[in-house]
Amino acid sequence: MEIVSRVHARNLVEWAKDKPEVLVLSADLTSSTEIDLFRDTYPDRFFSMGIAEQNMLSFAGGLAREGYYPFIHTFAVFIYRRAYDQISMSISYPNLPVRMFGFLPGITTPGGATHQAIEDIAVMRALPNMTILECGDATEVETVLDAAHSVNGPVYIRMLRGEIPRLFDRSEPMQLGRSRTLSIGSDITVVSSGICTEEAMRAVQVLEKQGVSVQHMHVSTLKPFDDPEIIEAIARSKHGVITMENHTVIGGLGSIIAEKIAEEGLGCKLRRMGLKDTYAHGASKGYLMREYGIDAMALISEVEHAVGQRFGITEADLAATYIAPVHSMAKPEAL
Amino acid sequence: MKERYAADRDTLWKNEVRHVAEGIRRRVLEHTIANNGGYVSQACSAAEILATLYVKIMKLGKAESPLMPKAFPGVPGPANPGYFTGADFNGPKSPELDRFFLSPAQYALVLYAALIEVDRMHPEGLREFNRDGSVVEMIGAEHSPGMEVMTGSLGQGISQAAGIAMARKLRGDTGRVFIFMSDGEFQSGQTWEAIQAMAFHKLDNIWIYVDVNGCQCDGRMEGVMNIEPFDKRLEAFGMRTFRIDGHNIEALAALGSLKPEGRPTVILADTNPCEGIGILKSREPKYHYLRFTGEEEKESYKAFLQTMYSGNMI
């Protein structure tokens, strides 16, 4: 599997070169959110706002009212927790095109409870006019900019930084409102998002060797959520659906799917994987994914429960799994 | 001769400002009596500030004729292309023209009265105040006459206006950004975040007029949460700060014509929450919202209103 480093840093500079109306705002986390290269390349379009997020978000609303596109960069918690009222009244109510790049989603940081955005989707989803996107790999980090920029309104993005795997082929950008079908099957449907997708891909490969037919879908647009392909997949699924997210099971992907199942009258079993209504603590990503049950082994165990079978899969089986960048099954012509 | 004309012009604007200020107080009191409640003390304290801003200081787009507020257009969003803000009441926008932002949205009634007095809003528009389906809301929103951003959550107005001032600088606009604020808003952390940001980014196209009436919902500010020494705090944060009598229209106007010099300008206008409506004094220290205790009190305000009509109006 290809691992790419500091994807956003270089990509944003290239993407914004012919977009003078794009301004970047930082709250003292310039290197940490990979906008140092942007700052050095376009110093006139970079604004240091200090550790003062409430002002930064309302200030961005003011810039957006005048035709600019403010790109807010900081850790996700300091966007939605610190400045929720400001987002709601200065940005979301007037439907302004402010792009909020929230870094360190879920347990992707050893920074602990203060730095881990575990309920951001839940609270941001409740804001009218808000669009919510989440990146799952390097290709999505690169192409989320176009997806977000096509939205006439505010966008909140769960962003990845540092070393990021490339799971999806570069020729297949993130598409607003469209999920990716990563495997086709009818025994069970797995819907994953963000960093959980890599884990799910690993688990699905091993499960399929055991004869389990898995429909695996990756979601990057969490709001609005109206992709009919996911509904159809769930409706076809023999043993219901499993959601897997780097977020509390309340208000995020699991809740979104629950709402859809109820609204569509699918009446199937839903198993929600994620933080089980708990805060986390400071530790490595791998450790926390295992501790809170959002890694490949946890998914295998969940599938075993769903289909009522044990497969005796071990960590070693998973470690041997190689993941190459995949094309979405939904578009076989692209193969 | 030249001196004569200059002296006449000088008298003319002062007369107009005083006339508008008196009109604001009278209109707000009249409305309060008719509706059995209203924000009267805000009219008392802010009348000269708003009158001087609209008549003498700000360069706004011309109002062809007083506008009648339209019906509520619905909330903004991608499904509502017909949405509008209340900015039209401040005239068409242009790079060389100023912009006005009312930060304490509970002053909306006072702003509506001011807009009527300067012929930007139709007097009949005030009948729509607080009526269902009207934009003439009790706590002004961005669709309300004279407003264009959401400021009802106190502390957000200054930050949004600062963002707009920054955008105007980037564009090369020569017009300024005027923000009307209340002193209570300086208890909020966001206000100071905004102040430090506008000083840091040298937004010297910003003029803030603060109605320092010393009052808030719970009573006198010094008993709720102290903000003094107000001017020294702002000075220390990098503002070009002035502290004047907020009912002195010459002083208010003079500071409005200063040249920018790298720092944002703040004018702390010390005001009296009962100025011009002395009988309000019996409410000390609770001035935030006047609701009559009974017919007797209401009658006393009615009688006072009559003296405003028959008194020394210009």
Interface residues (C-beta under 8 A of the other chain):
Chain A: F47 S48 M49 G50 A52 Q54 N55 M56 L57 S58 F59 A60 G61 G62 L63 A64 R65 E66 G67 Y68 P70 D85 Q86 M89 S90 Y93 P94 N95 P128 N129 N152 G153
Chain B: V75 P76 G77 P78 E142 E148 V149 M150 G152 S153 G155 Q156 S159 Q160 A161 A162 G163 I164 A165 M166 A167 R168 L170 R171 G189 Q190 E193 A194 Q196 A197 F200 H201
